[in-house]
Amino acid sequence: MLAPVDDVAAWGETLDSLLECKTGRLVFEDFLRTEYSEENLLFWLACEDYKEMTVETEMTVAAKRIYAEFIQVDAPQQINIDCVTREEISKNLSQPGPHSFDRAQRLIYGLMENDCYPRFLKSEIYQALLEQSEQR
């Protein structure tokens, strides 16, 4: 999987640059999988999709799926958020709005930005892609 030279270098500038690029997201997800922490990215992406929804019934179904997959205690891909945020989401689940997951999404983004992303930049996966792109 070769990415355009500019893209690979840009991934190293900010987490946003990495997440804005589809290939970047896939490479980052592969890296996170090796660290057993891909749930953070998958949750963040699910929230991005959720925020695009406008039909109330779609939002309700999606909110319940996100809650079951990532938020509830013992969820298959439970994310690491505080109990206050978890309870707030749980309370709003019956009437989810476009911002139902904003707080949790910000927490997870911060976790990725300060923890996973710096390790990704030092990883063999990223360094090898960067080296390949510089040789073209």
MDAnalysis code that builds the backbone (N, CA, C; Angstrom):
import MDAnalysis as mda
import numpy as np

u = mda.Universe.empty(408, n_residues=136, atom_resindex=np.repeat(np.arange(136), 3), trajectory=True)
u.add_TopologyAttr("name", ["N", "CA", "C"] * 136)
u.add_TopologyAttr("resid", np.arange(1, 137))
u.add_TopologyAttr("resname", ["MET", "LEU", "ALA", "PRO", "VAL", "ASP", "ASP", "VAL", "ALA", "ALA", "TRP", "GLY", "GLU", "THR", "LEU", "ASP", "SER", "LEU", "LEU", "GLU", "CYS", "LYS", "THR", "GLY", "ARG", "LEU", "VAL", "PHE", "GLU", "ASP", "PHE", "LEU", "ARG", "THR", "GLU", "TYR", "SER", "GLU", "GLU", "ASN", "LEU", "LEU", "PHE", "TRP", "LEU", "ALA", "CYS", "GLU", "ASP", "TYR", "LYS", "GLU", "MET", "THR", "VAL", "GLU", "THR", "GLU", "MET", "THR", "VAL", "ALA", "ALA", "LYS", "ARG", "ILE", "TYR", "ALA", "GLU", "PHE", "ILE", "GLN", "VAL", "ASP", "ALA", "PRO", "GLN", "GLN", "ILE", "ASN", "ILE", "ASP", "CYS", "VAL", "THR", "ARG", "GLU", "GLU", "ILE", "SER", "LYS", "ASN", "LEU", "SER", "GLN", "PRO", "GLY", "PRO", "HIS", "SER", "PHE", "ASP", "ARG", "ALA", "GLN", "ARG", "LEU", "ILE", "TYR", "GLY", "LEU", "MET", "GLU", "ASN", "ASP", "CYS", "TYR", "PRO", "ARG", "PHE", "LEU", "LYS", "SER", "GLU", "ILE", "TYR", "GLN", "ALA", "LEU", "LEU", "GLU", "GLN", "SER", "GLU", "GLN", "ARG"])
u.atoms.positions = np.array([
    [0.857, -1.175, 0.000],
    [0.000, 0.000, 0.000],
    [0.905, 1.241, 0.000],
    [1.043, 1.879, -1.109],
    [1.863, 3.073, -1.182],
    [0.982, 4.307, -1.158],
    [1.360, 5.250, -0.326],
    [0.607, 6.494, -0.230],
    [1.393, 7.585, -0.944],
    [0.700, 8.618, -1.426],
    [1.429, 9.726, -2.034],
    [2.450, 10.285, -1.049],
    [3.585, 10.692, -1.580],
    [4.701, 11.179, -0.761],
    [4.254, 12.256, 0.216],
    [3.508, 13.230, -0.275],
    [3.083, 14.348, 0.565],
    [2.240, 13.869, 1.735],
    [1.372, 12.894, 1.472],
    [0.489, 12.397, 2.514],
    [1.274, 11.800, 3.674],
    [2.206, 10.929, 3.375],
    [2.954, 10.240, 4.427],
    [3.699, 11.245, 5.296],
    [4.324, 12.225, 4.681],
    [5.025, 13.259, 5.450],
    [4.033, 14.077, 6.269],
    [2.878, 14.388, 5.688],
    [1.863, 15.201, 6.380],
    [1.308, 14.481, 7.607],
    [1.243, 13.144, 7.546],
    [0.733, 12.393, 8.697],
    [1.538, 12.709, 9.949],
    [2.800, 13.050, 9.772],
    [3.666, 13.338, 10.911],
    [3.476, 14.723, 11.486],
    [2.703, 15.565, 10.812],
    [2.514, 16.943, 11.277],
    [1.484, 17.046, 12.390],
    [0.316, 16.457, 12.185],
    [-0.734, 16.486, 13.214],
    [-1.577, 15.217, 13.108],
    [-2.236, 14.910, 14.205],
    [-3.151, 13.771, 14.193],
    [-4.288, 14.028, 13.198],
    [-4.747, 15.267, 13.109],
    [-5.804, 15.606, 12.144],
    [-5.383, 15.279, 10.716],
    [-4.135, 15.616, 10.365],
    [-3.638, 15.320, 9.012],
    [-3.694, 13.825, 8.735],
    [-3.362, 13.044, 9.735],
    [-3.393, 11.591, 9.606],
    [-4.834, 11.093, 9.448],
    [-5.737, 11.607, 10.279],
    [-7.123, 11.132, 10.275],
    [-7.905, 11.591, 9.053],
    [-7.478, 12.695, 8.439],
    [-8.170, 13.207, 7.249],
    [-7.885, 12.363, 6.007],
    [-6.829, 11.576, 6.064],
    [-6.418, 10.768, 4.919],
    [-6.877, 9.319, 5.129],
    [-7.625, 8.802, 4.156],
    [-8.159, 7.442, 4.297],
    [-7.038, 6.412, 4.476],
    [-5.994, 6.528, 3.678],
    [-4.864, 5.597, 3.796],
    [-4.198, 5.757, 5.161],
    [-4.062, 6.996, 5.593],
    [-3.477, 7.270, 6.908],
    [-4.261, 6.608, 8.027],
    [-5.584, 6.714, 7.946],
    [-6.441, 6.081, 8.963],
    [-6.240, 4.569, 8.977],
    [-6.148, 3.967, 7.778],
    [-5.965, 2.512, 7.689],
    [-4.627, 2.077, 8.282],
    [-3.578, 2.831, 7.983],
    [-2.249, 2.503, 8.509],
    [-2.233, 2.684, 10.034],
    [-2.858, 3.776, 10.501],
    [-2.942, 4.044, 11.943],
    [-3.735, 2.937, 12.636],
    [-4.825, 2.492, 12.010],
    [-5.630, 1.405, 12.581],
    [-4.812, 0.122, 12.672],
    [-4.040, -0.173, 11.623],
    [-3.167, -1.358, 11.661],
    [-2.183, -1.266, 12.829],
    [-1.599, -0.076, 12.997],
    [-0.665, 0.135, 14.103],
    [-1.369, -0.063, 15.447],
    [-2.548, 0.555, 15.596],
    [-3.285, 0.449, 16.855],
    [-3.657, -1.003, 17.155],
    [-3.956, -1.759, 16.107],
    [-4.286, -3.171, 16.287],
    [-3.100, -3.906, 16.916],
    [-1.884, -3.564, 16.525],
    [-0.703, -4.217, 17.102],
    [-0.557, -3.870, 18.579],
    [-1.146, -2.740, 18.980],
    [-1.093, -2.321, 20.388],
    [-2.371, -2.678, 21.141],
    [-3.266, -3.366, 20.478],
    [-4.560, -3.731, 21.062],
    [-5.338, -2.503, 21.526],
    [-5.300, -1.440, 20.725],
    [-6.050, -0.239, 21.102],
    [-6.776, 0.388, 19.916],
    [-7.147, -0.432, 18.920],
    [-7.842, 0.118, 17.751],
    [-9.238, 0.625, 18.086],
    [-9.775, 0.217, 19.259],
    [-11.116, 0.678, 19.638],
    [-11.189, 2.204, 19.722],
    [-10.083, 2.848, 20.062],
    [-10.086, 4.311, 20.147],
    [-10.385, 4.939, 18.786],
    [-9.678, 4.497, 17.774],
    [-9.911, 5.020, 16.428],
    [-11.286, 4.622, 15.907],
    [-11.669, 3.377, 16.123],
    [-12.977, 2.914, 15.635],
    [-14.113, 3.703, 16.279],
    [-13.981, 4.002, 17.570],
    [-14.982, 4.821, 18.252],
    [-15.001, 6.228, 17.658],
    [-13.819, 6.817, 17.489],
    [-13.731, 8.174, 16.946],
    [-14.388, 8.241, 15.560],
    [-14.104, 7.255, 14.721],
    [-14.699, 7.214, 13.379],
    [-16.212, 7.013, 13.440],
    [-16.679, 6.163, 14.353],
    [-18.120, 5.947, 14.512],
    [-18.804, 7.250, 14.920],
    [-18.154, 8.030, 15.763],
    [-18.704, 9.334, 16.180],
    [-18.746, 10.308, 15.011],
    [-17.712, 10.284, 14.181],
    [-17.698, 11.163, 13.004],
    [-18.869, 10.829, 12.083],
    [-19.108, 9.547, 11.850],
    [-20.248, 9.112, 11.031],
    [-21.562, 9.522, 11.690],
    [-21.636, 9.330, 12.992],
    [-22.853, 9.643, 13.748],
    [-23.213, 11.127, 13.599],
    [-22.220, 11.998, 13.678],
    [-22.471, 13.445, 13.604],
    [-23.025, 13.877, 12.242],
    [-22.815, 13.046, 11.228],
    [-23.319, 13.350, 9.879],
    [-24.792, 12.973, 9.714],
    [-25.318, 12.194, 10.626],
    [-26.703, 11.703, 10.505],
    [-27.697, 12.816, 10.818],
    [-28.801, 12.797, 10.078],
    [-29.821, 13.817, 10.292],
    [-31.189, 13.211, 10.612],
    [-31.377, 11.952, 10.271],
    [-32.659, 11.291, 10.529],
    [-32.657, 10.748, 11.958],
    [-33.679, 11.131, 12.722],
    [-33.732, 10.793, 14.140],
    [-33.676, 9.282, 14.418],
    [-34.402, 8.506, 13.629],
    [-34.404, 7.052, 13.861],
    [-33.025, 6.456, 13.593],
    [-32.351, 6.966, 12.560],
    [-30.968, 6.523, 12.256],
    [-30.056, 6.822, 13.433],
    [-30.197, 8.043, 13.970],
    [-29.351, 8.469, 15.088],
    [-29.579, 7.575, 16.307],
    [-30.835, 7.248, 16.583],
    [-31.156, 6.419, 17.749],
    [-30.535, 5.037, 17.619],
    [-30.676, 4.431, 16.459],
    [-30.095, 3.097, 16.216],
    [-28.572, 3.169, 16.328],
    [-27.976, 4.176, 15.687],
    [-26.517, 4.325, 15.705],
    [-26.007, 4.593, 17.124],
    [-26.718, 5.437, 17.867],
    [-26.304, 5.757, 19.241],
    [-26.311, 4.502, 20.112],
    [-27.338, 3.686, 19.966],
    [-27.413, 2.446, 20.752],
    [-26.302, 1.478, 20.355],
    [-25.993, 1.442, 19.051],
    [-24.916, 0.563, 18.584],
    [-23.564, 1.038, 19.137],
    [-23.313, 2.342, 19.066],
    [-22.054, 2.897, 19.587],
    [-21.943, 2.629, 21.085],
    [-23.048, 2.822, 21.786],
    [-23.061, 2.581, 23.235],
    [-22.735, 1.115, 23.532],
    [-23.405, 0.210, 22.839],
    [-23.208, -1.229, 23.075],
    [-21.804, -1.683, 22.693],
    [-21.262, -1.109, 21.628],
    [-19.951, -1.527, 21.112],
    [-18.778, -0.939, 21.908],
    [-18.925, 0.348, 22.337],
    [-17.764, 1.058, 22.893],
    [-17.926, 1.615, 24.303],
    [-19.149, 1.961, 24.715],
    [-19.335, 2.746, 25.935],
    [-19.666, 1.902, 27.166],
    [-20.662, 1.033, 27.033],
    [-21.120, 0.314, 28.230],
    [-19.993, -0.506, 28.842],
    [-20.082, -0.688, 30.147],
    [-19.081, -1.488, 30.851],
    [-19.091, -2.896, 30.255],
    [-17.920, -3.425, 30.004],
    [-17.739, -4.739, 29.383],
    [-18.172, -4.782, 27.915],
    [-18.232, -3.624, 27.256],
    [-18.519, -3.573, 25.819],
    [-17.397, -4.321, 25.093],
    [-17.704, -4.904, 23.920],
    [-16.671, -5.669, 23.191],
    [-15.403, -4.857, 22.913],
    [-15.578, -3.560, 22.645],
    [-14.416, -2.707, 22.376],
    [-14.474, -1.478, 23.285],
    [-14.626, -1.730, 24.566],
    [-14.820, -0.649, 25.538],
    [-13.669, 0.352, 25.506],
    [-14.044, 1.625, 25.405],
    [-13.047, 2.695, 25.424],
    [-12.826, 3.148, 26.864],
    [-11.717, 3.799, 27.085],
    [-11.337, 4.235, 28.422],
    [-11.814, 5.671, 28.654],
    [-13.015, 5.801, 29.235],
    [-13.544, 7.127, 29.587],
    [-13.972, 7.103, 31.050],
    [-14.103, 8.286, 31.630],
    [-14.489, 8.369, 33.036],
    [-15.960, 8.000, 33.221],
    [-16.315, 7.635, 34.436],
    [-17.675, 7.163, 34.716],
    [-18.717, 8.276, 34.558],
    [-18.341, 9.517, 34.778],
    [-19.283, 10.629, 34.607],
    [-19.700, 10.750, 33.138],
    [-18.732, 10.685, 32.247],
    [-19.012, 10.757, 30.806],
    [-19.852, 9.550, 30.380],
    [-19.483, 8.387, 30.880],
    [-20.210, 7.157, 30.551],
    [-21.677, 7.274, 30.995],
    [-21.901, 7.765, 32.199],
    [-23.264, 7.906, 32.731],
    [-24.058, 8.957, 31.955],
    [-23.397, 10.042, 31.592],
    [-24.056, 11.104, 30.821],
    [-24.568, 10.554, 29.481],
    [-23.754, 9.771, 28.822],
    [-24.159, 9.159, 27.544],
    [-25.312, 8.195, 27.778],
    [-25.198, 7.401, 28.819],
    [-26.240, 6.422, 29.143],
    [-27.587, 7.108, 29.370],
    [-27.590, 8.229, 30.094],
    [-28.822, 8.969, 30.383],
    [-29.459, 9.540, 29.120],
    [-28.630, 9.972, 28.185],
    [-29.125, 10.614, 26.962],
    [-29.457, 9.629, 25.851],
    [-29.273, 8.354, 26.110],
    [-29.437, 7.338, 25.071],
    [-30.870, 7.239, 24.542],
    [-31.844, 7.515, 25.378],
    [-33.242, 7.422, 24.927],
    [-33.591, 8.534, 23.942],
    [-32.894, 9.672, 24.053],
    [-33.119, 10.775, 23.113],
    [-31.770, 11.338, 22.671],
    [-31.060, 10.586, 21.846],
    [-29.727, 11.044, 21.446],
    [-29.790, 12.259, 20.517],
    [-28.831, 13.141, 20.691],
    [-28.732, 14.311, 19.822],
    [-27.424, 14.263, 19.059],
    [-27.199, 15.239, 18.187],
    [-25.978, 15.225, 17.367],
    [-24.690, 15.335, 18.190],
    [-24.814, 15.799, 19.429],
    [-23.612, 15.992, 20.254],
    [-23.509, 14.993, 21.412],
    [-24.288, 13.929, 21.343],
    [-24.332, 12.944, 22.434],
    [-22.972, 12.365, 22.809],
    [-22.090, 12.236, 21.830],
    [-20.801, 11.583, 22.084],
    [-19.619, 12.557, 22.057],
    [-19.900, 13.856, 21.958],
    [-18.828, 14.851, 21.804],
    [-17.785, 14.777, 22.918],
    [-18.251, 14.738, 24.155],
    [-17.311, 14.727, 25.281],
    [-16.420, 13.490, 25.238],
    [-17.036, 12.328, 25.049],
    [-16.261, 11.080, 24.982],
    [-15.319, 11.102, 23.780],
    [-15.798, 11.644, 22.660],
    [-14.960, 11.705, 21.466],
    [-13.748, 12.602, 21.702],
    [-13.964, 13.728, 22.389],
    [-12.834, 14.626, 22.706],
    [-11.824, 13.930, 23.615],
    [-12.324, 13.190, 24.597],
    [-11.430, 12.459, 25.507],
    [-10.584, 11.440, 24.747],
    [-11.223, 10.704, 23.864],
    [-10.522, 9.674, 23.096],
    [-9.548, 10.307, 22.100],
    [-9.952, 11.420, 21.498],
    [-9.042, 12.126, 20.595],
    [-7.782, 12.541, 21.365],
    [-7.986, 13.101, 22.553],
    [-6.851, 13.512, 23.391],
    [-5.951, 12.338, 23.729],
    [-6.562, 11.209, 24.023],
    [-5.801, 9.997, 24.332],
    [-4.972, 9.571, 23.116],
    [-5.599, 9.578, 21.950],
    [-4.868, 9.196, 20.732],
    [-3.754, 10.203, 20.444],
    [-4.075, 11.492, 20.569],
    [-3.106, 12.538, 20.232],
    [-1.883, 12.517, 21.145],
    [-2.104, 12.272, 22.429],
    [-1.011, 12.346, 23.397],
    [-0.331, 11.015, 23.685],
    [-0.969, 9.927, 23.289],
    [-0.451, 8.610, 23.647],
    [-0.153, 7.762, 22.406],
    [-1.181, 7.417, 21.662],
    [-1.030, 6.510, 20.512],
    [-0.284, 7.161, 19.348],
    [-0.645, 8.398, 19.027],
    [-0.067, 9.078, 17.860],
    [1.455, 9.242, 17.970],
    [1.990, 9.725, 19.100],
    [3.465, 9.815, 19.192],
    [4.154, 8.453, 19.010],
    [3.533, 7.395, 19.543],
    [4.116, 6.054, 19.360],
    [4.026, 5.622, 17.906],
    [2.930, 5.979, 17.236],
    [2.775, 5.671, 15.813],
    [3.900, 6.313, 15.003],
    [4.213, 7.581, 15.299],
    [5.258, 8.294, 14.544],
    [6.624, 7.638, 14.708],
    [6.834, 6.970, 15.824],
    [8.116, 6.285, 16.070],
    [8.088, 4.833, 15.600],
    [6.916, 4.353, 15.199],
    [6.748, 2.940, 14.855],
    [7.479, 2.562, 13.572],
    [7.780, 1.286, 13.470],
    [8.424, 0.762, 12.259],
    [7.500, 0.942, 11.052],
    [6.198, 0.765, 11.262],
    [5.221, 0.906, 10.166],
    [5.350, 2.293, 9.528],
    [5.262, 3.332, 10.364],
    [5.308, 4.697, 9.833],
    [6.694, 5.028, 9.284],
    [7.728, 4.672, 10.013],
    [9.091, 4.991, 9.575],
    [9.411, 4.343, 8.221],
    [8.949, 3.117, 8.017],
    [9.188, 2.424, 6.744],
    [8.447, 3.125, 5.600],
    [7.206, 3.524, 5.840],
    [6.442, 4.241, 4.801],
    [7.088, 5.582, 4.486],
    [7.544, 6.258, 5.522],
    [8.179, 7.564, 5.340],
    [9.457, 7.412, 4.526],
    [10.222, 6.390, 4.839],
    [11.463, 6.124, 4.103],
    [11.181, 5.817, 2.644],
    [10.167, 4.963, 2.393],
    [9.762, 4.635, 1.016],
    [9.353, 5.891, 0.250],
    [8.571, 6.739, 0.914],
    [8.059, 7.934, 0.228],
    [9.189, 8.911, -0.083],
    [10.196, 8.947, 0.772],
    [11.318, 9.853, 0.541],
    [12.227, 9.369, -0.584],
    [12.177, 8.064, -0.878],
    [13.021, 7.509, -1.931],
    [12.411, 7.671, -3.319],
    [11.131, 8.080, -3.382],
    [10.490, 8.234, -4.688],
    [10.763, 9.590, -5.267],
])
